[in-house]
Amino acid sequence: MGMEIERKFLVKAFPENPERFPYHEIVQGYLCRHPAVRVRREDDQYYMTYKGLRQAGQIGQEEYNLPLSKEAFDHLLAKADGRLIEKRRVLIPLNADAFSHAANADAASWAASGEGQIELDVFSGEFEGLQIAEVEFPSEEIAAAYHPADWFGREVTGDEHYSNAWLALSERN
């Protein structure tokens, strides 16, 4: 079992020269929204993910990933409800001032380790134009100490309308 602790933001200005950063091409479909069960192709890897229900007042939730073969992925993807999510995930180093205002020594140590990064999801297909930046953290305390990058827009952490499951399975207006 793993715990996913992340904060999510809309993007107000795209980072300069995004092609300099590594990225993954992702396609995913949802079998269920509550709890979220999805199948994903990330480049040439395939897996199914279960995300537990988020507890009120918390940003973390249980997450399990199970590897799949291409054949199993294709079979399950055909059974997915709603729309497919297609996106490029650009991997960007944390902003230099991510924890400059924080007195949290654990946050500063984690940032210095180089483990943290910004995952910029640039959606295509039906969601062309949507961009969401996510940062995953090792603890809720470190997540709370994070100072967002200046190119981030409004924070949408916990706003179901910006979850991939909601995008895939909601009725479109």
Backbone as CSV, one residue per row, in Angstrom:
resi,resn,N_x,N_y,N_z,CA_x,CA_y,CA_z,C_x,C_y,C_z
1,MET,0.845,-1.174,0.000,0.000,0.000,0.000,0.887,1.232,0.000
2,GLY,0.463,2.239,-0.751,1.158,3.505,-0.765,0.191,4.620,-0.416
3,MET,0.751,5.746,-0.097,-0.064,6.918,0.184,0.340,7.992,-0.806
4,GLU,-0.637,8.519,-1.529,-0.380,9.612,-2.462,-0.764,10.908,-1.758
5,ILE,0.224,11.780,-1.592,0.007,13.084,-0.976,0.442,14.106,-2.006
6,GLU,-0.521,14.834,-2.566,-0.189,15.764,-3.630,-0.993,17.039,-3.516
7,ARG,-0.431,18.089,-4.095,-1.149,19.341,-4.279,-1.226,19.598,-5.774
8,LYS,-2.365,20.152,-6.212,-2.617,20.377,-7.635,-2.929,21.851,-7.887
9,PHE,-2.454,22.339,-9.044,-2.641,23.739,-9.404,-2.968,23.860,-10.884
10,LEU,-3.802,24.819,-11.225,-3.952,25.188,-12.618,-2.683,25.936,-13.015
11,VAL,-2.468,26.119,-14.292,-1.245,26.758,-14.786,-1.621,28.089,-15.414
12,LYS,-0.976,29.167,-14.947,-1.285,30.480,-15.521,-0.287,30.882,-16.598
13,ALA,0.912,30.318,-16.562,1.923,30.613,-17.584,2.762,29.362,-17.794
14,PHE,2.833,28.919,-19.030,3.593,27.708,-19.343,5.081,27.958,-19.111
15,PRO,5.815,27.010,-18.510,7.252,27.203,-18.275,7.999,27.414,-19.595
16,GLU,9.035,28.209,-19.545,9.845,28.499,-20.732,10.605,27.251,-21.180
17,ASN,10.649,27.019,-22.472,11.366,25.885,-23.082,10.996,24.540,-22.452
18,PRO,9.739,24.153,-22.469,9.352,22.894,-21.824,9.988,21.664,-22.472
19,GLU,10.429,21.779,-23.707,11.031,20.631,-24.396,12.358,20.203,-23.765
20,ARG,12.923,21.019,-22.909,14.193,20.660,-22.250,13.993,19.654,-21.122
21,PHE,12.743,19.412,-20.732,12.450,18.511,-19.627,11.995,17.148,-20.142
22,PRO,12.286,16.078,-19.395,11.780,14.750,-19.792,10.262,14.712,-19.631
23,TYR,9.633,13.771,-20.324,8.183,13.658,-20.253,7.743,12.227,-20.516
24,HIS,6.471,11.951,-20.206,5.830,10.670,-20.479,4.548,10.946,-21.248
25,GLU,4.238,10.064,-22.194,2.950,10.108,-22.891,2.019,9.140,-22.171
26,ILE,0.834,9.628,-21.776,-0.085,8.857,-20.946,-1.455,8.776,-21.610
27,VAL,-2.030,7.576,-21.576,-3.425,7.345,-21.950,-4.028,6.533,-20.821
28,GLN,-5.206,6.958,-20.352,-5.826,6.207,-19.267,-7.337,6.245,-19.390
29,GLY,-7.937,5.187,-18.860,-9.383,5.073,-18.820,-9.807,4.634,-17.436
30,TYR,-11.035,4.983,-17.067,-11.542,4.706,-15.727,-12.629,3.644,-15.752
31,LEU,-12.504,2.702,-14.825,-13.499,1.653,-14.647,-14.482,2.020,-13.534
32,CYS,-14.064,2.944,-12.654,-14.876,3.356,-11.508,-14.338,4.695,-11.007
33,ARG,-15.221,5.547,-10.474,-14.780,6.849,-9.952,-14.602,6.841,-8.440
34,HIS,-15.516,6.201,-7.686,-15.464,6.220,-6.216,-15.529,4.802,-5.678
35,PRO,-14.433,4.182,-5.356,-13.058,4.658,-5.443,-12.587,4.635,-6.896
36,ALA,-11.538,5.394,-7.187,-11.024,5.477,-8.557,-10.260,4.203,-8.904
37,VAL,-10.676,3.578,-9.991,-9.965,2.424,-10.540,-9.713,2.762,-12.002
38,ARG,-8.435,2.791,-12.376,-8.097,3.169,-13.739,-7.067,2.224,-14.306
39,VAL,-6.994,2.205,-15.633,-5.900,1.534,-16.330,-5.137,2.610,-17.077
40,ARG,-3.808,2.454,-17.114,-2.966,3.499,-17.702,-1.850,2.888,-18.534
41,ARG,-1.614,3.535,-19.666,-0.392,3.294,-20.440,0.465,4.540,-20.264
42,GLU,1.658,4.335,-19.757,2.628,5.418,-19.611,3.847,5.012,-20.417
43,ASP,3.995,5.644,-21.593,5.009,5.244,-22.562,4.766,3.778,-22.918
44,ASP,5.666,2.879,-22.558,5.464,1.458,-22.894,5.239,0.598,-21.648
45,GLN,4.745,1.210,-20.583,4.409,0.480,-19.368,2.903,0.554,-19.144
46,TYR,2.357,-0.524,-18.578,0.914,-0.633,-18.396,0.619,-1.026,-16.961
47,TYR,-0.393,-0.392,-16.372,-0.782,-0.789,-15.031,-2.197,-0.353,-14.704
48,MET,-2.724,-0.961,-13.646,-4.024,-0.608,-13.104,-3.777,0.026,-11.739
49,THR,-4.525,1.080,-11.458,-4.382,1.802,-10.200,-5.710,1.837,-9.466
50,TYR,-5.638,1.627,-8.172,-6.770,1.798,-7.268,-6.413,2.955,-6.346
51,LYS,-7.284,3.972,-6.280,-7.094,5.081,-5.350,-8.247,5.066,-4.364
52,GLY,-7.915,4.936,-3.089,-8.932,4.920,-2.047,-9.624,6.260,-1.913
53,LEU,-10.692,6.270,-1.156,-11.442,7.501,-0.944,-10.650,8.447,-0.054
54,ARG,-10.658,9.717,-0.409,-9.959,10.752,0.356,-10.769,11.082,1.605
55,GLN,-10.091,11.142,2.746,-10.742,11.498,4.003,-10.907,13.011,4.077
56,ALA,-11.986,13.478,4.656,-12.251,14.909,4.789,-11.097,15.593,5.512
57,GLY,-10.656,16.709,4.979,-9.597,17.487,5.605,-8.189,16.992,5.333
58,GLN,-8.044,15.936,4.549,-6.715,15.407,4.240,-6.451,15.511,2.741
59,ILE,-5.167,15.649,2.371,-4.832,15.679,0.951,-4.260,14.344,0.490
60,GLY,-4.002,13.444,1.416,-3.468,12.135,1.062,-4.566,11.109,0.855
61,GLN,-4.252,10.103,0.046,-5.175,8.988,-0.136,-4.383,7.743,-0.483
62,GLU,-4.955,6.581,-0.141,-4.306,5.308,-0.468,-4.222,5.149,-1.976
63,GLU,-3.116,4.545,-2.418,-2.964,4.265,-3.843,-2.187,2.971,-4.027
64,TYR,-2.718,2.094,-4.890,-2.066,0.834,-5.228,-1.882,0.789,-6.740
65,ASN,-0.722,0.367,-7.207,-0.465,0.169,-8.635,-0.138,-1.299,-8.884
66,LEU,-0.792,-1.869,-9.878,-0.546,-3.254,-10.257,-0.115,-3.295,-11.711
67,PRO,0.990,-3.972,-12.021,1.431,-4.032,-13.418,0.460,-4.844,-14.272
68,LEU,0.347,-4.452,-15.533,-0.483,-5.159,-16.504,0.340,-5.447,-17.755
69,SER,-0.064,-6.462,-18.496,0.500,-6.683,-19.828,-0.224,-5.746,-20.788
70,LYS,0.317,-5.560,-21.976,-0.339,-4.746,-22.993,-1.706,-5.328,-23.323
71,GLU,-1.781,-6.643,-23.429,-3.045,-7.304,-23.752,-4.101,-7.055,-22.668
72,ALA,-3.714,-7.166,-21.403,-4.646,-6.917,-20.310,-5.086,-5.448,-20.306
73,PHE,-4.141,-4.536,-20.539,-4.469,-3.116,-20.619,-5.496,-2.866,-21.719
74,ASP,-5.232,-3.376,-22.922,-6.146,-3.172,-24.054,-7.537,-3.728,-23.737
75,HIS,-7.586,-4.908,-23.121,-8.858,-5.539,-22.764,-9.637,-4.670,-21.770
76,LEU,-8.946,-4.195,-20.723,-9.613,-3.383,-19.704,-9.958,-1.990,-20.225
77,LEU,-9.091,-1.420,-21.054,-9.363,-0.087,-21.590,-10.651,-0.092,-22.413
78,ALA,-10.900,-1.183,-23.124,-12.128,-1.293,-23.915,-13.369,-1.280,-23.025
79,LYS,-13.222,-1.602,-21.753,-14.341,-1.631,-20.812,-14.476,-0.322,-20.023
80,ALA,-13.553,0.617,-20.242,-13.560,1.872,-19.489,-14.808,2.688,-19.799
81,ASP,-15.294,3.369,-18.795,-16.451,4.252,-18.937,-15.988,5.649,-19.345
82,GLY,-16.882,6.385,-19.971,-16.611,7.792,-20.257,-15.546,8.010,-21.317
83,ARG,-14.829,9.105,-21.140,-13.816,9.544,-22.107,-12.422,9.106,-21.681
84,LEU,-11.561,8.905,-22.656,-10.156,8.626,-22.356,-9.453,9.916,-21.969
85,ILE,-8.503,9.773,-21.084,-7.640,10.888,-20.710,-6.330,10.697,-21.464
86,GLU,-5.948,11.696,-22.248,-4.690,11.674,-22.987,-3.903,12.911,-22.582
87,LYS,-2.639,12.707,-22.195,-1.843,13.836,-21.744,-0.358,13.543,-21.852
88,ARG,0.401,14.607,-21.893,1.853,14.533,-21.783,2.195,15.029,-20.392
89,ARG,2.935,14.217,-19.639,3.365,14.602,-18.295,4.825,15.043,-18.374
90,VAL,5.045,16.339,-18.178,6.377,16.931,-18.232,6.927,16.972,-16.805
91,LEU,8.147,16.468,-16.625,8.774,16.368,-15.297,9.744,17.517,-15.106
92,ILE,9.403,18.432,-14.201,10.132,19.685,-14.006,10.682,19.723,-12.580
93,PRO,11.936,20.135,-12.398,12.465,20.245,-11.026,11.629,21.208,-10.186
94,LEU,11.606,20.974,-8.880,10.901,21.885,-7.974,11.430,23.299,-8.130
95,ASN,10.555,24.260,-7.945,10.966,25.658,-7.982,11.969,25.943,-6.861
96,ALA,12.923,26.823,-7.161,14.016,27.108,-6.219,13.512,27.639,-4.879
97,ASP,12.388,28.355,-4.879,11.865,28.925,-3.633,10.780,28.055,-2.998
98,ALA,10.761,26.773,-3.338,9.705,25.874,-2.888,9.528,25.856,-1.376
99,PHE,10.611,25.958,-0.641,10.524,25.892,0.816,11.328,27.005,1.479
100,SER,11.637,28.072,0.763,12.466,29.140,1.308,11.812,29.864,2.479
101,HIS,10.488,29.876,2.515,9.774,30.560,3.595,9.466,29.641,4.772
102,ALA,9.752,28.366,4.613,9.337,27.386,5.624,10.420,27.160,6.674
103,ALA,9.970,27.008,7.893,10.887,26.673,8.983,10.961,25.165,9.157
104,ASN,10.334,24.422,8.266,10.261,22.974,8.360,11.557,22.360,7.829
105,ALA,12.384,21.825,8.725,13.674,21.243,8.345,13.490,20.020,7.455
106,ASP,12.442,19.228,7.696,12.182,18.059,6.859,11.898,18.471,5.424
107,ALA,11.156,19.562,5.251,10.842,20.049,3.904,12.106,20.491,3.191
108,ALA,12.942,21.236,3.878,14.191,21.709,3.271,15.088,20.532,2.908
109,SER,15.160,19.544,3.765,15.977,18.352,3.510,15.446,17.572,2.319
110,TRP,14.119,17.401,2.248,13.507,16.682,1.131,13.764,17.419,-0.179
111,ALA,13.607,18.734,-0.174,13.840,19.524,-1.388,15.294,19.405,-1.825
112,ALA,16.218,19.434,-0.875,17.644,19.340,-1.197,18.020,17.971,-1.737
113,SER,17.246,16.947,-1.403,17.543,15.585,-1.868,17.322,15.421,-3.371
114,GLY,16.545,16.319,-3.975,16.254,16.223,-5.396,15.141,15.253,-5.736
115,GLU,14.499,14.682,-4.724,13.426,13.708,-4.970,12.150,14.353,-5.476
116,GLY,11.903,15.576,-5.083,10.666,16.240,-5.465,10.717,16.796,-6.874
117,GLN,9.562,16.825,-7.520,9.463,17.417,-8.843,8.038,17.870,-9.097
118,ILE,7.902,18.723,-10.087,6.594,19.158,-10.550,6.227,18.279,-11.732
119,GLU,5.027,17.751,-11.715,4.511,16.976,-12.843,3.479,17.848,-13.541
120,LEU,3.833,18.359,-14.704,2.946,19.229,-15.475,2.205,18.380,-16.489
121,ASP,0.895,18.234,-16.296,0.058,17.469,-17.217,-0.528,18.409,-18.259
122,VAL,-0.158,18.160,-19.520,-0.648,18.940,-20.651,-1.602,18.018,-21.407
123,PHE,-2.876,18.294,-21.286,-3.903,17.415,-21.834,-4.066,17.633,-23.334
124,SER,-4.445,16.557,-24.018,-4.743,16.626,-25.450,-6.096,15.964,-25.670
125,GLY,-6.438,15.742,-26.921,-7.729,15.122,-27.213,-8.862,16.020,-26.775
126,GLU,-9.856,15.442,-26.140,-11.053,16.182,-25.740,-10.759,17.281,-24.708
127,PHE,-9.650,17.173,-24.002,-9.314,18.149,-22.955,-8.165,19.069,-23.372
128,GLU,-7.953,19.203,-24.673,-6.910,20.078,-25.223,-6.980,21.449,-24.559
129,GLY,-5.835,21.948,-24.116,-5.762,23.261,-23.490,-5.722,23.228,-21.969
130,LEU,-6.176,22.138,-21.361,-6.129,22.025,-19.909,-4.701,21.682,-19.484
131,GLN,-4.210,22.388,-18.482,-2.884,22.135,-17.922,-2.998,22.149,-16.402
132,ILE,-2.513,21.083,-15.783,-2.550,20.968,-14.328,-1.163,20.561,-13.842
133,ALA,-0.647,21.301,-12.868,0.639,20.980,-12.256,0.377,20.291,-10.917
134,GLU,1.077,19.174,-10.690,0.953,18.430,-9.444,2.330,18.293,-8.809
135,VAL,2.353,18.314,-7.497,3.572,18.018,-6.755,3.204,16.988,-5.702
136,GLU,3.926,15.859,-5.692,3.710,14.818,-4.688,4.744,14.968,-3.583
137,PHE,4.310,14.698,-2.353,5.137,14.924,-1.177,5.204,13.663,-0.317
138,PRO,6.260,13.549,0.507,6.358,12.388,1.402,5.502,12.503,2.658
139,SER,4.993,13.712,2.976,4.144,13.875,4.158,3.230,15.084,3.967
140,GLU,2.146,15.108,4.735,1.232,16.240,4.669,1.878,17.504,5.237
141,GLU,2.801,17.344,6.196,3.487,18.504,6.766,4.363,19.189,5.715
142,ILE,5.057,18.388,4.939,5.901,18.952,3.881,5.016,19.562,2.791
143,ALA,3.913,18.923,2.468,2.991,19.482,1.484,2.473,20.845,1.938
144,ALA,2.158,20.970,3.220,1.643,22.237,3.746,2.700,23.339,3.715
145,ALA,3.978,22.959,3.790,5.061,23.942,3.800,5.455,24.405,2.398
146,TYR,4.966,23.732,1.372,5.362,24.035,-0.010,4.858,25.401,-0.472
147,HIS,5.744,26.180,-1.085,5.417,27.463,-1.701,5.322,27.247,-3.205
148,PRO,4.147,27.418,-3.809,3.965,27.115,-5.232,4.861,27.939,-6.144
149,ALA,5.181,27.358,-7.297,5.976,28.059,-8.319,5.201,29.278,-8.813
150,ASP,5.921,30.300,-9.249,5.255,31.537,-9.676,4.434,31.380,-10.953
151,TRP,4.645,30.301,-11.701,3.870,30.083,-12.921,2.600,29.268,-12.671
152,PHE,2.382,28.877,-11.414,1.148,28.181,-11.050,0.019,29.194,-10.932
153,GLY,-1.192,28.730,-11.235,-2.393,29.521,-11.013,-3.086,29.054,-9.755
154,ARG,-4.401,29.046,-9.807,-5.226,28.705,-8.654,-4.986,27.266,-8.201
155,GLU,-4.919,27.069,-6.884,-4.792,25.714,-6.350,-6.135,25.006,-6.449
156,VAL,-6.094,23.743,-6.931,-7.321,22.953,-7.083,-7.215,21.618,-6.340
157,THR,-6.301,21.544,-5.375,-6.173,20.343,-4.545,-7.524,20.028,-3.902
158,GLY,-7.965,18.796,-4.037,-9.217,18.382,-3.430,-10.458,18.784,-4.202
159,ASP,-10.314,19.556,-5.273,-11.459,19.935,-6.095,-11.711,18.804,-7.086
160,GLU,-12.747,18.030,-6.835,-13.040,16.850,-7.650,-13.134,17.174,-9.146
161,HIS,-13.509,18.398,-9.487,-13.681,18.777,-10.892,-12.369,18.774,-11.679
162,TYR,-11.243,18.676,-10.983,-9.948,18.620,-11.649,-9.273,17.270,-11.483
163,SER,-10.012,16.289,-10.980,-9.453,14.936,-10.922,-9.636,14.304,-12.298
164,ASN,-8.714,13.454,-12.673,-8.816,12.774,-13.962,-10.065,11.904,-14.028
165,ALA,-10.438,11.286,-12.905,-11.631,10.450,-12.881,-12.877,11.285,-13.173
166,TRP,-12.983,12.466,-12.581,-14.130,13.325,-12.834,-14.158,13.756,-14.293
167,LEU,-12.996,14.146,-14.827,-12.944,14.560,-16.233,-13.430,13.436,-17.145
168,ALA,-12.985,12.227,-16.865,-13.333,11.081,-17.732,-14.793,10.690,-17.597
169,LEU,-15.350,10.778,-16.397,-16.659,10.166,-16.145,-17.810,11.146,-15.965
170,SER,-17.534,12.442,-15.938,-18.613,13.406,-15.716,-19.359,13.704,-17.016
171,GLU,-20.560,14.207,-16.857,-21.327,14.671,-18.023,-20.741,16.003,-18.461
172,ARG,-20.549,16.179,-19.736,-20.023,17.441,-20.270,-21.158,18.396,-20.539
173,ASN,-20.938,19.659,-20.243,-21.950,20.683,-20.551,-21.707,21.249,-21.920
